[in-house]
């Protein structure tokens, strides 16, 4: 086996930035993610054990019965390290957790988008926590301002859509957020950030009530959509129930997605949310060289003529391989018994990758073995992404 060390110009580190598409559709209290159909299994109503519109982290319990689920656990040892879900008092109580006992958690861990709505002057800790973040983006648009002539987000009626980072990666791609509001299946409003400033401007239907107005802002890095649009999307359309203990109202952007809050049905309203995430993918590119005059010997038994003995001479003080074995002549010929000049030929089918301690850490396989003769040299381009 020949070992070659990668040179300074043989290894390159790059990052590919991808933008995966995410789509949510909300109707009658249910959320549908990327138009995926919920599959029922032999042991459970949903194969992933999560409701429609949710993603399951790890997906380690596919169609498992409740009593056979894989679960996370930590064994109590002398390090006194306890999970965050267990208090120090309980951890130190030997009657609850003795040394060697297991502290368990449950799978699956799941995530989905969520919606909160606040009436005027209602307490809103989530919005208060975003005050500094909203003010930070004010140079991009005055609609981010926490309190201004456009409204006070501490007191005005508004909605908040929360998007977990598992759906968008490092950040939501600017300008990709699109919200659509339907009533009885008819599109009555559409928001888009055409200016890429985070302003959700009503762009459709053309000529509809509120066209050209800003109905909210997007926090692209944090995964939040703040909806403040208060105008009725159409006084000529039917009303729907969007808030608990409140009479029906005309559709308004602050009610967007309200049916997924769990207590609101809003049977005639449906909503769609589309955006693109940002996922940086580190890529390692390596060039493996097969130089001229090298890599033309093989330990494969087919490298020598058939029928020769490969058994070495061994003893207490010697190990001698047969040095008179003839190599198989594979020179191409039009005849059944070729008589062409002998040329050492090998076929490269795999490339092994080793660390600095010569431990095999990866194997690159060629779809078709490459013929290597002494006068040929090759460079193989290997790419690995994480």
N, C-alpha and C positions, 0 to 999 in steps of 0.2 A: 504494500500500500504506500502510495506517495502522498506526502503532506506538503502543502504550499501555504505560505502565510500571505494574507491579504495585504496589499501595499497601500500606501496613503491615498492613492487615487482609485482604489477598488471598492471602497465602502462609502455610501452616501445615505444621509438621513434627510428625509423630506416629510412634509405633512400635507395630506390631501384633505381639503375641506369639502365635506358633503352636506347636502341640504335635503334630508328626508322629509317627505310630505306627511302631514298629519291631518286627519279629518274626523270631526265629531258631528254626529247628528243627534239631536235631543227631541224626544217626542213622548208625551204621555208619561213622564216620570222616568223614562229609560234613556240611556246613553249608548250610542253605537259608535265604535271606534274603527275607522278605516273600512267601513262596510263589512266588518267581520261577522260571520254567523256564529252564534253560540252553539257549540256541539255538545250533545249529551253522550255520556259514556255508559259503560256497563255497570259501574259502581256509583256513579254520581250524576246529578242532573247537568252539570257543566264539567267538562274534562279538566279544566284548569282550576276549578274550585273558586272562581271569582265571577261576579256578575258581568253582564253585558256592559261594555264600555270601559272595563278595567283591564289593566295588564298585570300579569303575575311575575314578580321578580323571581329569578332562578328557574321557575317552572319545574320543580322537582317532584310534584305530586300530580302527575297526569293520570286521570281516571283511576285514582286509588280510593279504596274504601276509607271511611272516616277513621277506623281503628288501625289502618296500615299506613298512615301518612308519615313521611319523613319530617323530622323536626330538628331544630337547632338546640344544642345543649352545651353547657359548660360544667366541668367537674371541679368541685371545690378542692383547692390545693393549699399549700402553705404560703402562697404568694399574697393571700388576702385580697385578690382582685375579684370584685363582684360586678355582675352586669348592672347597667343603669336602672333596670326595671326592678331591682331588689334593693331595699334599703339596707344601710350599714347595720342597723339594729337586728334585722332579720338574718342578715348574712352571718353575724357573729353569734347568733343563737344556735348553739349546737343541737338543740332538740329539733330545730327546723331544718338546718343544713349542717350535717356533720361532714368531716373530711371524707372525700370520696363520693359524696352525694352529688347528684346531677341537678342542675338548674336549667330548666327547659324553656323554650319559646315555641311558637307555633308558626307553621307555614300554611298557606302562602302569604307572602307580603305583597300587597296590591296597591295600586294607585289609579286615580282617574281625576278628571277635571271636577271642579266644584263651583257653586255659585252662592253668594250671599247678597242679601238686599236689606237696605236700611231705609226706613221712613224718615221724614224730616225730624231732626233733633234727637234721633235715637243714638245711644252710645255705640261706638264702633271702634273697638280696640285694633282691629286689623288695619283699618284705614289710618288710625293715629300712628301705628308702627311704620307706615309707609310715608309719613310726612317728609322726613329728610330726603328720602329717595325721590319723591315727586318734585320737591323744590330743587334738587340737584339737576334735574332734566329741564328746568324752566328755560335755560338759554335756547333750547331746541324749539320749544313752543310754550307760549304763555298759558296754554290749556293745562299744562302740568302743574301750575301753581296751586299750592294747597289752599290758599285763600286769596282771592282777588275779586275784581269786579265781575268776573265770569261766574263766580260761585265760591262757596265755602264748603270744601269737602268734609269738614268736621260736622256740618249740620244739614246740608242739602240732601234730598233723597238721591241715592245712587246704588249701583250694583257693582259687585266685584267678582270677576271670574278668575279662579286660581288654576294654573297649569303646572303640574309637577315637572321637574327638570328631566325626568325619565323619558318624557315625550319629545323634548326639543334639544337635549344635550347641553352645550355650553351657553347657547343663547338662541332666541327666536330670530330668524332672518328678517331684517328690516324690510318693510313693504309687503310682506307675505301674508299678513293677517287679513282675513276676510270673514265678515259676519253677515249672515242672512237671516231674515225674520219672515216666517210664513204664518199665514192665518187661513185656516181651512184649505191648506195646500197651495195658496196663492202667495207669491212673493210680494211683500208690502214694504220691505226695506233692506238695503244692503250697505254695509260699511267697508271702507278700504282705506289703507294708509298709502295713498298714491304719492305723497310728498316724502315718504320715508322719514318723517319727523316724529312719528309716534301718534299723530292725530288721526283718529278714526272719523273719516268724512263720509257722509251719506252720499253715495254715488248712484243709487238706484232705488226703485225704478225711476227713470228719467221723468222729471217734473212732479215727483211725489212730494208730499208734505215734508219739509225739512231737508230737501235736496241741497247739498253744498254746505250743510251745517256740521259742526264737529260734535259727535255724540259721546266721545270718550277718548282715552289715551291708553297706549300700550307701554308697559314696562318690559322691554325686550330681554334685558339681562336677568330680570327677576321672575318673569313668568306670570305677570298679572295684567288684567285688562280692567280698567276703571271706567264704568259706563255712567254718564251723567245726563244723557239725552232725555229730556222731559217732554218733548212735544209728542202729540198723538200722531201715529203713523197714518191715520186715516179715520176721520170721523164718520165716513160713510160705510165703514166695515163693522163687523160684529165685534162685541166686546168679549173678554175672557177673564177668568179669575187668576190673578197673579200673586196675591198676597193673602196670608191667613187672616181670617176675621175681618175681611174688607170686602166691600162690594166690588162688582166687576168693573173693569176699566178698559179704556182703549189701549191698544198695543203701544208701548213706549220702549225705547232702547234700554232704559234702566231695568226693565223686566226681562231682558234677554236671558234665555236659559233657565228661567225661574222654576220650571217644572222639575228640574233635577235636584232641587233643594230637599226633596223627600216628602214634604207635606203639601205641596202644590201639584195639582193635576194639570190644569190648563189644557183641556183636551182638544181645543181647536187650534192651539198654537204649536208650532214646531220651529226649531232653530238649527242652524249649521254653523260650525266654526272650523275654518281651515287656516293652516299656517305651515311654514317650513321651519324645521329646526336647523341647527348648525352642529355638525359632528366632525371634529378634527381627527383624522386617522393617521397616526405615525406610520411611515413607510420606510423600511430598510432595504436598500438596493445594494447588491454585492455582485462583483464581477469575478468569476472563477476562471482562471486561464489554464489551458492545456497546451504547453509549449511544444515547439517542433522538436522531434527526436526524443520525446519523453512520453511516459504513459503508454508504452507499446509492449508491455509485458503483463501477463495475467496469471493468477493462481487458479483460475477456473480450469477444471479438468478438460474442457473442450478446447483449450488453447494448444494442447499437444496432440500428436497423432494417436488415434485409437489403438488400444491393445498394449501400450507400453506400461511397464510396471512403475508405479510411483512410490513404492515402498522403500524408505531409506534404510541404509545399513546402520544399525545401532548396536551399542555395546556399553560397557561400564565407563568407557573413556572416549567414546566417539559417537557422532551422529553425522552421517554422510548421505546427502541426497544424490540421486542418480543424475550425473552431469551429462550423460550421453543421450538424453531424451530429445527427440526431434519435434520441432514445432509444426503444427498443422499449417499447410500452405493453403490459404483461402483466396489466392489470386483468381479473379474471374476469368473463365475461358469458355469457348464455344463447345469444348469437348468434355466428355464425361470424366476423363482422367487428365486434369490440367497439367501442363508442363511448363507454365510460365515461370519467370524468375520469382524467387521467394521474396516476400515482403512481409515484415512483421505487422500484423493488423490486430487491433483490438476494437471493441465496441463499448463506448461509454453509455451506461444506462442510469447510473446514480451518482450523486455528488454529496458527500458527507460534510457536515459543518461541525467543527470542533471548537471547544473553548481553549483558553490558554493552558489548561491542564490536560489537554488532549482527551477530554470527555466528549463523546458524541452527543450533540444537542439538537441536531436536525438532519434530515435527509431530503434532498431534492431529487425527484424522479422525472426522467424524460419520458415523454409519451412514446417516442420511437428512439431506440439506441442509435448513437451517432458513430459512424465508422471513423476510426482514428488510425492513420498511417504515419510513418516516421517523418514524412515531409509536410504533414498537415499540422496546423495549430488552430485552436478554437478558443473562444471566449464565451462563457455561459453567463447570462444575466439572470440573477436570482432576486426575486422581490418577496418581501415578507411584510404584511401589515398587521397591526395590533388592534 
